[in-house]
Every structure is written in C-alpha cells, then in structure tokens.
Amino acid sequence: MHWDPAKYVQFGDYRQRPFFDLTGRIDAAAPREVVDLGCGPGNLTAALAERWPGARVVGLDSSPEMLSKAEIHAAAPRLEFRLGDIAGWTPSPETDVVVSNAALQWIPEHRELLPGWLEALGPGAWFALQVPGNFESPSHTLMRELAESPGWAARLDGVLRHDDAVAEPARYLEIMLDAGCAADAWETTYLQLLSGEDPVLEWVRGTGLRPVLAALTPEEGGEFETEYAALLAKAYPGTAHGTVFPFRRIFAVARKL
C-alpha cells in the first residue's frame, strides 16, 4: 500500500490545522531531541525545527514515497528523516518532545505501546498525539457498507479496520495519567468547507480510501469510487458555499512528571 504525497497535501490547510492546535499545548522551552512519529511529507516536521532551532529534530515514517517528498526539508540544520516503523520505535535518553499527528490510527497496537513510550521518557518530556475520531461518520460508514456489500465483499473482506482504530479521549487521558504524567485530552469537530467536484471523495483518496484502492485493480478501483461517490453526494450535499465536511479529531498531550 503506497502513499501519494501530492494527494495527501491536497487539502493542506485542513490537514495542518490540527497539528498546530496540538503542538500549541506543548510548553517545552529548550528540548534536546524532538521526534515526529509518522512525519509524512515533512513540512510539519520542518515547522517543529523552526520552533525549536536548538533541538535535534527527527521525522520517522514507514513510507518511502513520503520521505522522498520530505527530503526537500532535510537541508535545515539539525533536521533529519528516517525510514522506520512507528511500532518498533523507542525514545532515546535525550527525547524531550514526541509528536504524532494523524498517524497512530494506522498502528493497531498503539494503545498498548503508549505506556511503554511514556515510561521511557525522562522527567519533563512531552508526548502529544492527534488521531481522527470520525470512523462513525458517513464518509467511513458508507465506505464500509459498500465494501461489505455483495458486489465487493469477496474482494474487500477484512481490508477496512474501524472498530478499534483509535480510543476515545478519556482512554488516552487515563493511559497518560497512569504513566505518571500531567495530561490533557480533548476533541474538536472541524467543519471543513470543501470545493470542487466530489470533494469528500478527493479527501478520502488521500487517506481512508487507500487500503480499498490498494486491494483492487485500477479498473475495480474506478468502479468502487463511482459507487462510493454517489453515496457521498447524498450524505454531503453541495451548497452555494461549497460542501461542508465535518471532521472530528481526538487530541491528547502528556508531560512526564
């Protein structure tokens, strides 16, 4: 399953805003090392390097396609990108800030890994995460229902995860408090105003629809998208101002005591 960096950054403003809402809660003055778990195309990792110019900033991602895009930022002092699996990562003794923006939903065991990550951090270190909380929204439920329909079930059985992709804010808060942290958790629903033809389909092509398209041939993928787009058009009707696409996101920030 390959990532398309151009498709992912197509709605850059809306994808970036939660990152800055998240990192705005981090009050680290002079971290030694900052790690961005699931750094994607690297533009937001570069923003971390700008915020903390004295820190060593590391962006980690499992997608070679994303990291090839991130290389344009690698010339910044003390900023580097690494190919690697988030699930196999551990903090170094100098890791003072960890950020994960819209990535942990792809790691099924991230709730089990989080206590270990927090335990490994030193006193005063920060861990900030943001994950989508919209798996029960029409964009996702319609995708699952279509994938499970008689015409597609045989080819898409087991492709889409949803029931346990992320936890609720209260669960992340509990994990962080149990790990000996001061913590804050919240959720925000952004009313995103999209434009163009089939704008919600364009959005999910960059993220949630990827596993479906990866499991199908290009011809089958086109057929699935046509059926899915018709369902989305009913669920998210266009207006004179554009198409309103509500998007719930979950945030949690911990500071190790």
Rosetta blueprint (number, residue, H / E / L):
1 M L
2 H L
3 W L
4 D L
5 P H
6 A H
7 K H
8 Y H
9 V H
10 Q H
11 F H
12 G H
13 D H
14 Y H
15 R H
16 Q H
17 R H
18 P H
19 F H
20 F H
21 D H
22 L H
23 T H
24 G L
25 R L
26 I L
27 D L
28 A L
29 A L
30 A L
31 P L
32 R L
33 E E
34 V E
35 V E
36 D E
37 L E
38 G L
39 C L
40 G L
41 P L
42 G L
43 N H
44 L H
45 T H
46 A H
47 A H
48 L H
49 A H
50 E H
51 R H
52 W L
53 P L
54 G L
55 A L
56 R E
57 V E
58 V E
59 G E
60 L E
61 D E
62 S L
63 S L
64 P H
65 E H
66 M H
67 L H
68 S H
69 K H
70 A H
71 E H
72 I H
73 H H
74 A L
75 A L
76 A L
77 P L
78 R L
79 L E
80 E E
81 F E
82 R E
83 L E
84 G L
85 D L
86 I H
87 A H
88 G H
89 W L
90 T L
91 P L
92 S L
93 P L
94 E L
95 T E
96 D E
97 V E
98 V E
99 V E
100 S E
101 N E
102 A L
103 A L
104 L H
105 Q H
106 W H
107 I L
108 P L
109 E L
110 H H
111 R H
112 E H
113 L H
114 L H
115 P H
116 G H
117 W H
118 L H
119 E H
120 A H
121 L L
122 G L
123 P L
124 G L
125 A L
126 W E
127 F E
128 A E
129 L E
130 Q E
131 V E
132 P E
133 G L
134 N L
135 F L
136 E L
137 S L
138 P H
139 S H
140 H H
141 T H
142 L H
143 M H
144 R H
145 E H
146 L H
147 A H
148 E L
149 S L
150 P L
151 G L
152 W L
153 A H
154 A H
155 R H
156 L H
157 D L
158 G L
159 V L
160 L L
161 R L
162 H L
163 D L
164 D L
165 A L
166 V L
167 A L
168 E L
169 P H
170 A H
171 R H
172 Y H
173 L H
174 E H
175 I H
176 M H
177 L H
178 D H
179 A L
180 G L
181 C E
182 A E
183 A E
184 D E
185 A E
186 W E
187 E E
188 T E
189 T E
190 Y E
191 L E
192 Q E
193 L E
194 L E
195 S L
196 G L
197 E L
198 D L
199 P H
200 V H
201 L H
202 E H
203 W H
204 V H
205 R H
206 G L
207 T L
208 G L
209 L L
210 R H
211 P H
212 V H
213 L H
214 A H
215 A H
216 L L
217 T L
218 P H
219 E H
220 E H
221 G H
222 G H
223 E H
224 F H
225 E H
226 T H
227 E H
228 Y H
229 A H
230 A H
231 L H
232 L H
233 A H
234 K H
235 A H
236 Y L
237 P L
238 G L
239 T E
240 A L
241 H L
242 G E
243 T E
244 V E
245 F E
246 P E
247 F E
248 R E
249 R E
250 I E
251 F E
252 A E
253 V E
254 A E
255 R E
256 K E
257 L L
